[in-house]
Amino acid sequence: MVELLIDPFSYSFMLRALIAAVLTGAVCALIGSYVVLRGMVFLGDALAHSILPGVAVGYLVGRGARGTVLMWALGTAGLTALAIGGITRRTHLKEDTAIGIALAAMFALGIALISTVRGYAVDLTHFLFGNILAVGVGDLWRIGGLGAAVVLTVVLLYRELLVVSFDPVLATTLRLPVRTLQSLLLLLVAVTVVLSLQAVGIALTLALLVTPPATAYLLTRRLPWMMTLATGFGVFAGVLGLYLSYYTGIATGPAIVLVATGLFLATLALSPRRRLLLRR
């Protein structure tokens, strides 16, 4: 049993993948708690797909260098998040309408850019489904730096983000900068989406944002506990997904998502609230 646990990490690339999986799972679950509680799931999906133009441009400019791709993807996600907030405020359209407009426009732009370059579709697979086993030391520093910035922001502005998320009227009464804080939350979601690009790719990012917090939501209604449990579930899914990928030969990104989904289904079946609902 000890050999089964240790053997995968005798390879340096597996050890780097483990660190990346832990960091990504923890940060995604932390921010994902706001995404689930505020009903921002569609926003997470939109931001995940809207980084496609940034990925395409970064790939062309940097000739495939991951650092360049990450920076362009981060810029695209940030601009999309701010654009969604700006459209909502200026036009008084509902947020889901603004998200739909931004999603369609950015995704179409990304496909258009990709279609102009031959041979790009082969490398695109890594960005769609992730390639955590190819994480380098530089990638770990970038993931760690962005993750630390997100976590530090949430810790320092926990009360302000809590009030703005669930009671904007009270936030206005308390003279909090509501629009600035709302835009900041959108940017945090955008950074987290880019953070998970290397681990699970564009197609599966939403799962890391939503599934661990949704699992925690079945067990508690208090935000601090939900964040703590969600972070634990996210880290566990990342680690167990790596083991599953190593010993079965399936892709690592989908393996991590399948483990997270399995945790959700098990919690749904065994949680106290589920049993109480069945009794009623």
TORBADO-320611 format. One line per 5 residues: number of its first residue (from 1); for each residue x, y, z of N, C-alpha, C, O. Coordinates in steps of 0.001 Angstrom, whole numbers, plus 500000, padded with zeros to 6 digits. Layout:
// TORBADO-320611
NUM> X Y Z X Y Z X Y Z X Y Z  ...
// end
This chain:
// TORBADO-320611
1> 500827 498790 500000 500000 500000 500000 500862 501262 500000 500572 502231 499299  501933 501225 500807 502822 502391 500852 503470 502626 499494 503608 503766 499051  503864 501543 498840 504481 501671 497516 503488 502237 496499 503862 503031 495636  502227 501826 496605 501211 502344 495687 501035 503846 495859 500779 504561 494890  501173 504326 497097 500993 505748 497368 502215 506563 496967 502083 507699 496510
6> 503391 505994 497136 504627 506743 496908 505126 506637 495479 505694 507591 494945  504921 505488 494857 505500 505209 493548 505235 506281 492492 506166 506645 491773  503985 506820 492356 503760 507822 491299 504633 509062 491443 504979 509697 490447  504991 509410 492679 505696 510666 492905 507204 510491 492960 507934 511375 493409  507651 509340 492498 509085 509169 492298 509542 509900 491036 510738 510090 490817
11> 508581 510305 490213 508868 511089 489009 508664 512570 489320 507671 512948 489942  509589 513388 488893 509519 514818 489206 508294 515476 488581 507709 516374 489187  507891 515050 487381 506733 515681 486744 505449 515363 487507 504526 516177 487523  505378 514185 488143 504205 513845 488951 504164 514675 490226 503090 515067 490681  505323 514941 490799 505382 515762 492008 504944 517190 491709 504221 517804 492493
16> 505391 517715 490565 504952 519059 490173 503452 519073 489893 502760 520030 490241  502956 518015 489267 501523 517920 488993 500727 517867 490292 499639 518436 490374  501259 517190 491306 500576 517106 492604 500448 518490 493237 499381 518856 493729  501538 519253 493221 501497 520601 493794 500499 521476 493035 499733 522224 493644  500511 521381 491711 499580 522172 490898 498135 521766 491173 497260 522628 491243
21> 497872 520472 491329 496521 519988 491587 496010 520479 492936 494848 520865 493061  496882 520463 493949 496492 520927 495284 496181 522421 495264 495157 522854 495794  497070 523211 494649 496858 524657 494590 495592 525006 493807 494777 525815 494251  495441 524390 492648 494285 524687 491799 492986 524266 492464 492017 525025 492467  492954 523057 493032 491743 522578 493683 491329 523455 494842 490141 523717 495026
26> 492292 523915 495629 491981 524741 496793 491436 526107 496390 490415 526545 496919  492109 526783 495458 491697 528139 495068 490357 528113 494334 489492 528952 494589  490182 527154 493424 488914 527054 492693 487742 526813 493643 486673 527401 493477  487944 525947 494639 486875 525663 495589 486552 526881 496444 485389 527133 496757  487580 527635 496820 487365 528814 497650 486516 529854 496922 485504 530308 497455
31> 486917 530232 495720 486154 531213 494945 484833 530606 494465 483828 531306 494343  484846 529314 494197 483630 528649 493743 482501 528714 494752 481333 528605 494380  482832 528890 496038 481784 529030 497054 480924 530261 496772 479702 530209 496907  481559 531366 496381 480802 532558 495987 480015 532293 494698 478872 532728 494562  480632 531585 493767 479973 531295 492494 478684 530501 492715 477660 530791 492097
36> 478737 529503 493594 477562 528665 493857 476490 529434 494625 475315 529391 494261  476886 530131 495677 475913 530812 496522 475254 531999 495823 474091 532306 496085  475985 532662 494941 475426 533821 494235 474744 533444 492928 474208 534310 492237  474758 532163 492582 474150 531753 491320 474921 532263 490119 474323 532660 489118  476267 532255 490209 477118 532783 489143 477717 531674 488277 478755 531863 487643
41> 477055 530520 488258 477603 529375 487528 477747 529695 486035 478754 529353 485416  476745 530347 485470 476803 530716 484056 477968 531659 483797 478604 531598 482744  478248 532540 484771 479385 533449 484632 480689 532671 484589 481560 532960 483769  480831 531678 485473 482042 530859 485466 482244 530155 484144 483361 530089 483632  481162 529627 483588 481237 528951 482294 481627 529936 481198 482447 529627 480333
46> 481030 531125 481245 481323 532135 480228 482784 532560 480280 483432 532674 479240  483308 532793 481477 484697 533216 481599 485648 532105 481160 486698 532370 480575  485269 530863 481448 486109 529742 481030 486242 529677 479511 487317 529391 478984  485141 529946 478817 485181 529876 477353 485659 531184 476716 486143 531188 475584  485521 532284 477445 485920 533572 476870 487428 533755 476812 487908 534663 476135
51> 488187 532911 477508 489644 533052 477463 490227 532449 476183 491431 532540 475947  489377 531833 475359 489865 531199 474138 490601 532170 473216 491650 531803 472688  490096 533413 472990 490876 534346 472169 492243 534658 472773 493235 534760 472052  492292 534808 474093 493570 535068 474744 494540 533907 474584 495736 534109 474377  494014 532686 474681 494842 531499 474479 495397 531485 473057 496576 531203 472840
56> 494522 531796 472082 494945 531780 470675 496016 532838 470413 497046 532545 469805  495773 534070 470873 496738 535144 470645 498050 534864 471390 499136 535055 470842  497937 534415 472629 499132 534100 473401 499955 532998 472760 501185 533034 472789  499273 532019 472181 499982 530931 471503 500728 531449 470274 501869 531063 470018  500068 532328 469520 500684 532858 468307 501840 533801 468626 502881 533763 467970
61> 501650 534650 469641 502681 535621 469995 503878 534943 470643 505027 535235 470313  503594 534036 471568 504674 533385 472312 505136 532080 471720 505995 531408 472292  504572 531701 470563 504947 530449 469895 504806 529239 470821 505662 528355 470858  503696 529231 471566 503392 528087 472418 503910 528186 473830 503661 527273 474618  504621 529247 474202 505142 529390 475565 503991 529530 476550 503120 530382 476373
66> 503984 528696 477590 502855 528669 478515 502698 529979 479279 501577 530421 479531  503808 530595 479645 503717 531849 480378 503008 532928 479577 502172 533658 480109  503344 533024 478300 502705 534016 477432 501226 533709 477251 500385 534606 477300  500914 532424 477041 499511 532021 476894 498724 532359 478146 497598 532851 478057  499307 532101 479324 498622 532375 480588 498355 533857 480764 497268 534239 481195
71> 499323 534696 480439 499140 536132 480612 498063 536685 479667 497246 537514 480068  498067 536224 478422 497037 536670 477485 495656 536154 477907 494664 536876 477807  495595 534920 478373 494322 534372 478846 493813 535157 480051 492618 535431 480163  494729 535519 480953 494348 536293 482133 493807 537661 481743 492807 538125 482292  494478 538305 480786 493999 539602 480327 492634 539518 479676 491781 540376 479902
76> 492424 538491 478870 491128 538312 478207 490013 538052 479216 488924 538615 479108  490291 537199 480194 489284 536901 481215 488944 538143 482026 487777 538391 482328  489963 538925 482381 489711 540149 483134 488876 541152 482357 487942 541740 482903  489205 541352 481080 488431 542274 480246 486996 541803 480083 486066 542609 480104  486816 540491 479920 485459 539952 479773 484649 540169 481041 483482 540554 480973
81> 485259 539927 482199 484557 540133 483468 484137 541588 483637 483006 541867 484037  485046 542519 483333 484714 543944 483444 483665 544342 482419 482799 545168 482708  483732 543759 481214 482742 544065 480183 481345 543607 480603 480360 544304 480361  481264 542441 481227 479970 541942 481691 479379 542883 482739 478194 543214 482695  480221 543307 483681 479749 544255 484690 479346 545587 484083 478342 546174 484487
86> 480117 546071 483118 479796 547344 482477 478503 547288 481682 477699 548218 481746  478289 546207 480929 477057 546058 480152 475844 546014 481076 474813 546622 480789  475974 545294 482184 474858 545168 483128 474487 546522 483716 473304 546841 483837  475489 547324 484085 475204 548612 484723 474696 549655 483728 473802 550435 484056  475253 549677 482521 474925 550734 481572 473605 550498 480851 472910 551454 480508
91> 473253 549243 480616 472056 548940 479828 470890 548470 480679 469769 548363 480182  471132 548189 481950 470109 547658 482857 469565 546304 482388 468475 545893 482784  470337 545622 481542 469974 544253 481184 470311 543335 482348 471155 543655 483186  469646 542200 482388 469966 541234 483420 471371 540692 483184 471862 540649 482056  472004 540278 484286 473395 539839 484200 473570 538641 483273 474574 538544 482568
96> 472583 537713 483271 472729 536537 482417 472693 536904 480938 473305 536227 480112  471971 537983 480602 471945 538451 479211 473312 539000 478810 473818 538690 477731  473904 539814 479679 475235 540360 479406 476269 539243 479296 477163 539300 478452  476146 538234 480147 477064 537100 480104 476934 536357 478779 477934 535973 478172  475682 536156 478332 475456 535469 477066 476066 536209 475889 476641 535595 474990
101> 475942 537532 475895 476511 538340 474815 478031 538221 474796 478635 537994 473748  478636 538378 475967 480100 538299 476051 480613 536909 475699 481620 536770 475005  479924 535886 476176 480340 534511 475894 480332 534230 474399 481307 533713 473853  479227 534572 473736 479117 534301 472302 480169 535059 471509 480784 534504 470599  480380 536336 471854 481333 537158 471105 482767 536655 471285 483498 536510 470305
106> 483169 536390 472513 484548 535979 472771 484833 534575 472239 485913 534313 471710  483874 533689 472379 484082 532329 471887 484192 532333 470361 485029 531634 469791  483338 533129 469704 483401 533233 468246 484730 533832 467799 485317 533388 466812  485202 534842 468527 486488 535456 468198 487623 534440 468342 488527 534390 467508  487571 533643 469390 488595 532625 469586 488618 531608 468460 489686 531263 467954
111> 487443 531124 468062 487359 530158 466960 487863 530780 465665 488546 530121 464881  487524 532067 465436 487978 532750 464228 489503 532837 464184 490112 532612 463139  490113 533164 465322 491572 533249 465374 492220 531887 465146 493229 531774 464450  491633 530867 465737 492184 529521 465587 492114 529052 464138 493025 528393 463639  491012 529406 463472 490812 528925 462105 491801 529520 461113 491935 529017 459997
116> 492495 530585 461504 493429 531237 460579 494816 530604 460572 495649 530925 459725  495056 529701 461523 496395 529122 461661 496324 527618 461494 495603 526943 462230  497052 527097 460551 497082 525657 460332 497925 524975 461414 498930 525514 461877  497496 523802 461793 498243 523018 462767 497985 523402 464201 498460 522728 465115  497232 524490 464425 496971 524928 465801 496006 523999 466519 496071 523857 467740
121> 495109 523363 465769 494074 522528 466382 494666 521372 467177 494073 520918 468156  495837 520896 466756 496469 519785 467477 496857 520219 468888 496571 519516 469857  497515 521388 469004 497937 521884 470304 496759 522379 471139 496863 522461 472363  495649 522705 470498 494491 523213 471219 493949 522194 472208 493361 522575 473220  494133 520918 471939 493626 519873 472823 494139 520057 474246 493398 519835 475203
126> 495397 520461 474396 495978 520646 475723 495280 521768 476477 495129 521698 477696  494854 522800 475761 494184 523907 476419 492718 523591 476703 492149 524124 477656  492105 522742 475899 490716 522373 476122 490559 521453 477322 489617 521612 478098  491461 520497 477489 491317 519480 478529 492454 519486 479543 492507 518622 480419  493357 520443 479435 494422 520559 480411 495572 519597 480140 495429 518618 479408
131> 496705 519899 480744 497880 519042 480614 498739 519238 481859 499861 519739 481790  498184 518829 482999 498819 519097 484284 500146 518363 484429 501008 518788 485198  500317 517263 483696 501566 516502 483787 502735 517247 483144 503896 516894 483353  502418 518285 482356 503476 519065 481707 503808 520338 482477 504528 521197 481969  503293 520465 483693 503560 521660 484497 505049 521744 484842 505643 520776 485315
136> 505634 522906 484600 507034 523134 484925 507186 523961 486185 506201 524376 486795  508433 524195 486568 508696 524982 487773 508161 526407 487615 507593 526970 488551  508344 526980 486433 507820 528326 486178 506306 528378 486276 505742 529343 486791  505647 527329 485777 504190 527264 485878 503748 527228 487338 502769 527875 487708  504461 526480 488160 504115 526393 489578 504235 527747 490265 503400 528102 491096
141> 505274 528503 489918 505421 529833 490500 504266 530741 490086 503754 531515 490895  503863 530639 488823 502743 531473 488361 501439 531056 489044 500677 531907 489504  501187 529761 489110 499968 529273 489765 499967 529651 491244 498953 530092 491784  501124 529472 491892 501222 529817 493305 501044 531305 493555 500387 531702 494518  501623 532125 492698 501499 533574 492864 500069 534059 492671 499557 534833 493479
146> 499425 533604 491600 498044 533999 491352 497122 533462 492445 496225 534164 492913  497352 532208 492847 496521 531618 493890 496659 532353 495209 495666 532589 495898  497889 532718 495567 498118 533453 496807 497433 534822 496768 496885 535273 497773  497465 535476 495611 496813 536782 495474 495300 536652 495657 494677 537487 496313  494717 535615 495081 493271 535404 495210 492894 535121 496662 491962 535724 497193
151> 493615 534210 497298 493304 533837 498681 493491 535033 499617 492657 535264 500493  494567 535789 499444 494828 536950 500295 493726 537994 500144 493305 538600 501128  493261 538203 498920 492176 539164 498691 490896 538728 499390 490214 539543 500010  490572 537447 499290 489358 536930 499948 489463 537072 501460 488487 537435 502116  490639 536789 502022 490820 536884 503476 490705 538327 503951 490033 538604 504945
156> 491357 539245 503248 491362 540645 503673 489998 541310 503491 489621 542174 504281  489264 540916 502463 487974 541557 502156 486805 540602 502379 485772 540717 501720  486968 539663 503302 485932 538640 503493 484584 539258 503848 483574 538937 503223  484558 540140 504844 483286 540724 505284 482664 541600 504197 481456 541548 503964  483496 542400 503538 482971 543280 502487 482375 542467 501335 481282 542775 500860
161> 483092 541430 500885 482582 540592 499802 481328 539839 500228 480430 539618 499415  481263 539446 501494 480084 538742 502004 478854 539646 501957 477792 539229 501494  478997 540872 502432 477865 541802 502454 477429 542163 501038 476234 542172 500741  478385 542459 500166 478059 542840 498792 477389 541678 498041 476498 541895 497221  477818 540472 498324 477285 539306 497612 475845 539001 497988 475051 538601 497136
166> 475501 539187 499269 474197 538723 499731 473235 539832 500136 472038 539585 500284  473742 541056 500320 472840 542154 500684 473419 543471 500170 473974 544249 500946  473291 543725 498856 473843 544966 498289 473243 546223 498900 473922 547246 498998  471965 546161 499315 471326 547329 499926 472019 547692 501231 472306 548861 501491  472286 546671 502056 473011 546911 503306 474412 547438 503021 474909 548313 503730
171> 475046 546903 501983 476384 547362 501620 476371 548843 501244 477276 549593 501610  475346 549253 500517 475213 550668 500154 474992 551523 501393 475553 552612 501510  474170 551027 502323 473916 551738 503567 475192 551920 504378 475401 552953 505014  476031 550908 504344 477298 550956 505075 478367 551738 504313 479512 551833 504754  477979 552301 503155 478875 553111 502325 480073 552323 501812 481185 552842 501714
176> 479823 551079 501491 480858 550268 500863 480872 550533 499357 479817 550791 498779  482019 550478 498715 482083 550670 497251 481523 549428 496531 482280 548550 496115  480217 549371 496393 479536 548168 495916 480003 547777 494522 480352 546621 494285  480011 548733 493598 480393 548411 492217 481838 547932 492132 482151 546993 491400  482708 548585 492885 484116 548178 492870 484287 546770 493409 485042 545975 492849
181> 483590 546457 494492 483695 545132 495089 483079 544064 494188 483594 542950 494097  481975 544408 493524 481369 543455 492590 482302 543182 491411 482447 542040 490974  482933 544244 490901 483897 544055 489810 485102 543251 490285 485641 542433 489540  485519 543483 491519 486648 542740 492071 486323 541253 492167 487171 540412 491869  485096 540923 492582 484694 539522 492671 484693 538868 491294 485101 537716 491147
186> 484232 539611 490285 484280 539089 488921 485718 538831 488479 486005 537826 487828  486620 539749 488840 488030 539573 488474 488647 538375 489195 489473 537663 488624  488250 538153 490445 488761 536997 491180 488317 535689 490520 489085 534730 490434  487070 535669 490060 486586 534480 489341 487380 534299 488050 487742 533179 487687  487650 535414 487357 488414 535343 486105 489822 534811 486335 490294 533957 485584
191> 490497 535311 487371 491852 534838 487675 491826 533354 488023 492711 532604 487609  490823 532926 488779 490719 531522 489169 490494 530628 487956 491037 529525 487887  489704 531095 487010 489473 530333 485780 490792 530119 485034 491084 529012 484580  491580 531181 484913 492873 531069 484223 493824 530167 485018 494626 529431 484443  493720 530236 486334 494563 529407 487200 494374 527919 486929 495327 527142 486991
196> 493147 527532 486631 492835 526116 486425 493040 525664 484983 492799 524502 484656  493484 526578 484119 493662 526246 482707 494652 525106 482507 494409 524202 481708  495761 525148 483227 496797 524130 483070 496334 522779 483615 496714 521733 483090  495514 522801 484667 495127 521559 485332 494051 520801 484570 494229 519626 484253  492942 521457 484275 491813 520745 483657 491385 521336 482322 490532 520758 481649
201> 491951 522472 481916 491625 523031 480618 490346 523844 480610 489643 523941 481616  490058 524427 479455 488893 525288 479297 487596 524516 479494 486670 525004 480142  487529 523312 478934 486269 522571 478907 485808 522122 480286 484606 521980 480510  486745 521893 481227 486384 521296 482506 486586 522234 483700 486418 521827 484849  486945 523479 483425 487196 524430 484504 485966 524624 485387 486081 524707 486610
206> 484798 524694 484771 483570 524942 485526 483354 523882 486598 482821 524182 487666  483761 522652 486328 483564 521571 487300 484337 521845 488589 483810 521628 489681  485580 522318 488477 486358 522613 489676 485794 523804 490441 485907 523865 491666  485188 524749 489729 484600 525908 490393 483312 525558 491125 483019 526136 492171  482547 524624 490591 481189 524391 491076 481056 523137 491934 480421 523183 492987
211> 481641 522020 491509 481345 520739 492150 481801 520654 493610 480990 520274 494454  483063 520988 493960 483432 520939 495390 482593 521864 496284 482165 521425 497351  482336 523141 495894 481464 523966 496734 480028 523421 496823 479396 523503 497876  479522 522867 495717 478181 522290 495758 478133 521099 496716 477134 520891 497405  479205 520328 496757 479289 519211 497699 479273 519729 499133 478570 519187 499986
216> 480044 520771 499395 480072 521353 500737 478720 521958 501113 478331 521932 502281  478013 522495 500140 476710 523121 500396 475694 522106 500907 474766 522461 501634  475871 520851 500529 474969 519808 501015 475164 519535 502504 474295 518949 503149  476302 519959 503047 476635 519637 504435 476528 520819 505381 476389 520626 506589  476590 522045 504857 476533 523208 505737 475962 524401 504986 476015 524459 503757
221> 475412 525355 505739 474911 526590 505152 475723 527808 505605 475418 528936 505220  476744 527581 506412 477593 528685 506869 478777 528829 505916 479482 527863 505625  478977 530046 505439 479998 530277 504410 481409 529887 504844 482112 529254 504057  481868 530231 506061 483234 529806 506427 483414 528292 506390 484423 527794 505891  482434 527564 506918 482526 526100 506877 482417 525571 505458 483082 524602 505092
226> 481579 526212 504668 481430 525789 503277 482749 525958 502525 483154 525079 501765  483412 527088 502739 484699 527323 502088 485742 526304 502534 486522 525802 501724  485747 526005 503835 486723 525045 504370 486498 523652 503779 487435 523009 503304  485239 523194 503815 484926 521861 503274 485181 521808 501770 485729 520830 501261  484781 522863 501063 484970 522887 499613 486448 522814 499249 486832 522124 498305
231> 487277 523536 500011 488713 523487 499759 489255 522078 499971 490066 521592 499183  488804 521426 501039 489226 520046 501284 488793 519111 500170 489569 518262 499730  487540 519265 499708 487044 518418 498616 487824 518674 497326 488134 517742 496584  488138 519950 497067 488881 520275 495855 490278 519683 495860 490734 519148 494849  490962 519776 496999 492308 519206 497112 492255 517681 496994 493076 517076 496306
236> 491278 517068 497674 491150 515612 497625 490890 515133 496204 491464 514134 495771  490027 515840 495476 489733 515463 494095 490974 515565 493222 491211 514710 492369  491769 516618 493435 492988 516773 492652 493984 515658 492895 494553 515112 491950  494199 515313 494169 495172 514268 494509 494698 512894 494046 495445 512155 493405  493439 512552 494378 492931 511241 493987 492809 511126 492466 492996 510046 491907
241> 492496 512243 491799 492432 512233 490342 493782 511921 489714 493855 511240 488691  494858 512426 490334 496204 512114 489847 496507 510619 489972 497040 510003 489049  496161 510052 491121 496362 508606 491307 495557 507811 490280 496060 506862 489679  494300 508215 490090 493436 507514 489143 493999 507583 487734 493967 506601 486992  494511 508743 487373 495102 508913 486049 496356 508061 485886 496571 507451 484839
246> 497173 508024 486920 498445 507283 486854 498217 505782 486720 498891 505115 485935  497274 505256 487480 497101 503801 487514 496114 503271 486468 496092 502068 486205  495305 504137 485872 494356 503670 484855 494701 504149 483454 494210 503593 482471  495551 505189 483349 495962 505673 482045 495014 506662 481408 495204 507023 480246  493981 507124 482137 493065 508107 481558 493639 509511 481741 494550 509719 482542
251> 493098 510467 480994 493580 511848 481079 493386 512394 482486 492394 512085 483147  494337 513208 482944 494319 513663 484334 493179 514634 484623 492516 514518 485654  492940 515600 483717 491872 516571 483938 490515 515916 484135 489859 516169 485145  490071 515075 483189 488803 514371 483383 488789 513495 484637 487750 513361 485282  489928 512900 484988 489985 512060 486192 489695 512887 487443 488964 512443 488329
256> 490266 514086 487515 490024 514964 488662 488548 515343 488744 487960 515336 489826  487958 515669 487610 486547 516059 487582 485650 514882 487959 484662 515067 488668  485975 513693 487501 485173 512517 487837 485226 512220 489334 484216 511836 489925  486383 512393 489943 486489 512192 491390 485636 513219 492130 484927 512871 493073  485701 514485 491706 484895 515528 492339 483403 515224 492202 482634 515427 493142
261> 483001 514737 491034 481598 514387 490820 481194 513198 491684 480085 513162 492217  482089 512227 491823 481812 511085 492685 481622 511507 494136 480751 510978 494827  482433 512456 494605 482269 512978 495959 480909 513647 496132 480247 513477 497156  480504 514407 495122 479207 515072 495201 478070 514052 495283 477170 514191 496112  478109 513037 494432 477046 512040 494422 477009 511256 495733 475929 510964 496248
266> 478184 510912 496279 478236 510191 497548 477680 511048 498683 476943 510559 499540  478044 512335 498679 477534 513237 499717 476035 513438 499573 475313 513506 500567  475571 513533 498341 474136 513692 498095 473356 512506 498651 472265 512673 499197  473912 511323 498511 473221 510120 498979 473306 509944 500493 472411 509353 501097  474375 510451 501112 474615 510152 502525 474463 511351 503462 474509 511184 504681
271> 474285 512542 502921 474232 513718 503777 473000 513685 504676 471976 513118 504293  473081 514285 505871 471944 514305 506798 470697 514931 506195 469591 514442 506421  470858 516006 505432 469685 516656 504854 469016 515752 503826 467792 515746 503698  469817 514997 503102 469253 514081 502113 468424 513001 502806 467329 512670 502354  468949 512454 503906 468199 511427 504634 466925 512003 505204 465879 511354 505174
276> 467001 513238 505734 465810 513870 506287 464763 514098 505209 463573 513891 505449  465190 514523 504023 464271 514744 502919 463588 513454 502503 462390 513444 502219  464349 512362 502465 463772 511077 502093 462733 510637 503122 461693 510093 502752  462999 510862 504397 462028 510493 505441 460739 511265 505258 459649 510700 505351  460862 512567 504997 459662 513396 504831 458864 512969 503592 457824 513556 503296
// end
